[in-house]
Amino acid sequence: MPPAQAAAAREAVRIVAAEPALRARLRANAAGLRAGLARARLDPMGEATAHVVPLIVGDADGTMRVGAALRESGYLVGTIRPPTVPAGTSRLRLTASAAHTPDHIAGCVAALAAAIARG
């Protein structure tokens, strides 16, 4: 492991130990993201407590259009398509962080729902 990477890992462990509120906020934000998606009738994949929230859109072109619309709205969301995933299962990779606010999450869900509705 390069020294810079080792130092970053060491600092991450220090922060986790020193600031447990960040983990609690991350979990709350991940739960808030999943709850917002559920209210928008969007069904995310993955573990209910995970901060990475995959959402299947289906076709690759539609996934890329939704990702571009989110980016234009100010939200950086990963787009994953074949050959990384099987055809027909292209998805968005939403990621909650402790730095997000409830307004960030609500805005992202609203932009996502609108982009999906537009197709």
N, C-alpha and C positions, 0 to 999 in steps of 0.2 A: 504494500500500500504506500503511495506517495506521502511524504511528510505533511503536505497541506491537507490531504484527505484525512489523515489520522488526527490532525489538529482539529479539523471541523467535526469529526465524530466525537472527539473528546469534549469539545465545547457543547455539542448537542446533548450529550449525557449530563453535563453539568447543568445545563438549562432545564432539562427534564426534572432533575433532582431538586433544583432550587425554585422552580416556578410551576408547581402542580396546577395552578389555576389555568395555565395555558392548555394543559391536556383537557381539563373540564370544559373550557370554552370550545376547543376543537370538537369534542364529543357533542356538545350542545349545537354547534353549527352544523355538524354532519346530520344530526337528528332533525334540525330545522330544515335543512335542504331536502331530506327525504320526505318530511311532512309536507313541505311546499309542493314537491313533485306529486305526491299523492293527492293533494287538494286539486291540482291541475289535471288529475286523471292520467298521470304519467307514471309508469311502473318501472322504477330502477331495479337493477340487478345487484348482486353482491350482498355481503353481510350487512345486517341492519345497523351495526355500529361503526362500520368502516368509513373513513373520511374520503375515500375514492368511491365515486358513485357512477357506475356505468349505466348508460341508458341506450337501449337498442332503438335505432331509428329504422333500420332495414336496409334499404338500398344505399350504395356508396354515394351516388350523386346527391340524393336527398340529404344524407348525412353531411356532406361537404357544404351544401347550401345552408343548412341549419347552422353549422359551425361558422360560416362566413357571416351570416346574419347576426349571430351572437357577438362575433368579433367587432362588427360595425356598431353594435350597441354598447361596446366597451367591456365585453366579457370574454376572457380567453379560456376556451374549452377545447380540449383535445378531441380530434376526430380520428377514429380507428376504422380502417376498412381493409378488404382483402389486399394482399394475401395474409395480413396479420390475423384476421378473423375469417371464418367461412363466409362465402357469398350469402347475401341476404341477412347477415347479422351485423352490419356496420353499426357503429355506436359512437356515442359521445362519451367522453371521460371527464366528468365533473369532479372537481377536487375542492373540498371544504378546507379552510384553514382557520387557525385561531385569530388571524388578523381580520377576517370578514366580520361585518356587522349584520344584524338582522335585515337591514335595508339592502345591503349587497345581495344577500341570499334571495330576498323577495324580488328584487329587480331582475336577477338572473333567471329565476323561475318564470317570471312574467315574460321576459324576452324570449325565453326558450319556448314557452307555450305558444306565443304569437308566431314565432318562426316555424314551429311544427305545423300550426294551423294553416299557414301560408303555403306549406309544402315545399 
